[in-house]
Amino acid sequence: MSGVNKVILVGRLGKEPEVRNVNGAAVANFSIATSESYKDRQSGEKKEITEWHNIVVWRQLAEIVQRYVHKGDMIY
């Protein structure tokens, strides 16, 4: 039996998307920063962890990203 993995990312775009054409199809590459805040149990201070996720989208979605998504935008 095969499994299904599903991830929903909400974060900010790290830099402008890089869009190129591969065999006539648009491809966009970009990175999203997601952050998690927590309070350290020992010191009591607030800490934040940021993770970077590399994203690749193809064809029509890549064209939409090129037109509407810019560095610093919150995306889902």
C-alpha positions in Angstrom: 0.0 0.0 0.0 1.4 3.4 -0.9 1.3 6.4 1.4 0.4 10.0 0.7 2.5 12.9 2.1 1.0 16.3 2.2 2.7 19.5 3.4 1.2 23.0 3.6 3.8 25.8 3.8 3.0 29.3 4.8 6.0 31.6 4.8 7.9 34.5 3.2 9.7 34.5 -0.1 13.4 34.7 0.4 14.4 36.2 -3.0 12.8 36.9 -6.4 11.7 33.7 -8.2 14.0 32.5 -10.9 11.9 31.7 -14.0 13.2 29.9 -17.1 11.9 27.9 -20.0 12.6 24.1 -20.4 11.5 22.7 -23.7 8.8 25.4 -24.0 7.5 25.0 -20.4 8.0 27.7 -17.8 9.7 26.6 -14.6 10.0 28.8 -11.5 12.4 28.2 -8.6 12.1 30.0 -5.3 12.7 29.5 -1.6 10.2 30.0 1.3 11.3 30.8 4.9 9.0 29.3 7.6 9.6 30.3 11.2 8.7 28.7 14.6 8.8 30.7 17.9 9.1 29.1 21.3 10.1 30.0 24.8 13.3 28.3 26.1 12.5 26.3 29.3 15.8 26.9 30.9 16.5 30.5 30.2 12.9 31.7 29.7 13.9 33.7 26.6 11.9 33.7 23.3 13.7 31.9 20.5 12.9 31.5 16.8 13.9 28.8 14.4 13.8 29.5 10.6 13.7 26.7 8.0 14.2 27.2 4.3 12.2 25.2 1.7 13.2 25.1 -2.0 10.2 25.1 -4.3 9.8 24.3 -8.0 6.6 25.0 -10.0 5.9 24.3 -13.6 4.0 25.7 -16.6 1.0 27.9 -15.8 1.7 28.1 -12.0 5.3 29.2 -12.9 3.9 32.0 -15.0 1.6 33.1 -12.2 4.5 33.2 -9.8 6.5 35.2 -12.2 3.8 37.8 -12.5 2.5 38.2 -8.9 5.1 36.9 -6.4 8.0 39.0 -5.1 10.7 38.9 -2.5 9.3 39.3 1.0 5.7 38.3 0.1 3.8 36.0 2.4 2.7 33.0 0.4 0.7 29.8 1.0 
